[in-house]
């Protein structure tokens, strides 16, 4: 594929991502995507034959980036366990911060199109299974040495996801309640990032 062709395809993907995240699959229009990408509607269908195909490409890319960010952090065997966990929490938080509309989008798609849940589940399972196996082994070994409390890696991952995702999904609810604390978004999310790390590490700490 020539460079101009790649540029057009990339422009379509970037426009499609904005359209899907803003309007969901049902509300997204390929005509709007083509216009935003600066291509004709026929050209969009040349690169991506259907809206479904284009949506799947966006979903695959976001899943790949999420797995890369988390696995890279958790996959540093030379680091002590708690440092790996810290890096994993921070890496996942940073991924959500860079893609703040993604959690809401996924939740909405699962509720509005239940048949899509199975495809998402398969993608997430591929990411989670290997990660959970490795981390569970390290958690068990650490607990056996008396360094940390016994922890189910699945529950730990659920804690991390819940803590990191909710501030972004619920920010519009949080903002009026917390007033000045949430008035500066960058400061607020920086505080949440640090707090989430502390909560997770405290869960591991030997009583």
HELIX and SHEET records of a PDB file:
HELIX    1   1 UNK A    3  UNK A   27  1                                  25    
HELIX    2   2 UNK A   30  UNK A   37  1                                   8    
HELIX    3   3 UNK A   41  UNK A   47  1                                   7    
HELIX    4   4 UNK A   51  UNK A   74  1                                  24    
HELIX    5   5 UNK A   81  UNK A   98  1                                  18    
HELIX    6   6 UNK A  102  UNK A  112  1                                  11    
HELIX    7   7 UNK A  115  UNK A  144  1                                  30    
HELIX    8   8 UNK A  153  UNK A  169  1                                  17    
HELIX    9   9 UNK A  171  UNK A  178  1                                   8    
HELIX   10  10 UNK A  180  UNK A  183  1                                   4    
HELIX   11  11 UNK A  185  UNK A  204  1                                  20    
END                                                                             
